[in-house]
Every structure is written in structure tokens, then in C-alpha cells.
Amino acid sequence: MPLTRRALMLSTAAASLAGLAGLAVPPAFANRVRGRMPLPAGIWRSRTTADLFAVGERACRTYTLYDDVAALTDETDLSDVEGEVLETHLDDEGHLEVEYWGTVTRFQYERMDGWPAQQRLEDDAWISDPNRTVAAFFDILSGHFAFAAERG
């Protein structure tokens, strides 16, 4: 196994379990990591944030959705993202849950049939209109921070 954060956590947990119990690591623990399903390809919209998660053959791209624009915020090799995934679950309704190593949150996504109507801003394609920048800031603030509307 290559030296990654996941490998270090797994070996530390295995050593702790073996040292505390005086037993070998249970096979169910090791199989949990080896038996997980890969990230399914497609376009996934977060159920709790303004993120759009696009899983391709070689890379994962994350976009932040605004009223009229989808801005690329991250692009990572698929193998790197899958190396950080602890568990994935996909149900029949197109609901995807992803749990990453070291987090306590299961990220929840809904499958999308295609790209949303918003213009996609990728790589060096940016909009420099200050009014749209301010509108995007308040769109994110009001939609994704608790009590933003109540506090003005």
C-alpha cells in the first residue's frame, strides 16, 4: 500500500486494535476499505451546499453554483479523490453518500441528468463585473449560512 494519509490511519488503527486486544485485526475492518465501491461517474449536486461534483474518467471537478454561473473551484485526479474516500453508497433513487477519511460528515449528492443552465467558468475564464461578484457573495452568504437572513 502506498504511503498516504489513509494508509497511515489504517496502519495506526490496526496496530492500536491489535495492541489493545492482543488479537489480529478483524477481517471486517480491512474489508471495509477494500470492498468499497468506486465513485460513480456523472454530475452530482450537493444536497446541502452550492456545490456540483463532476466525476469523470480521470478527474473530479467541483463547481460552486450561483444564480447564473457555475464556477470551477477544484480539479483533482480521480485516483487521489478515491484514495481519500472511506465509503460510498449509491441507492436506486440516485442519492449518493460519500464519506472521506478524517471527516465526521457524509457528503450527500443527487444525480443530475446533465449540466445546469448556468454558464460554466473554468480555468482562466472569469467574470470581472463587480456587481456580479457582490451578488454571488450574498447569494452564497444568504443561502448557506445559518440565520443570515434573520440577522440581515
FENPE-V79924 format. One record per helix or strand of 3 or more residues. SS is the DSSP state (helix for helix, strand for strand). FROM is the first residue (numbers start at 1). TO is the last residue. If there is no record, write none. Layout:
BEGIN
ss | from | to
SS | FROM | TO
SS | FROM | TO
END
This chain:
BEGIN
ss | from | to
helix | 5 | 21
helix | 27 | 34
strand | 42 | 46
strand | 51 | 55
strand | 59 | 65
strand | 69 | 77
helix | 78 | 84
strand | 85 | 90
strand | 95 | 100
strand | 106 | 112
strand | 119 | 121
helix | 130 | 144
helix | 148 | 151
END
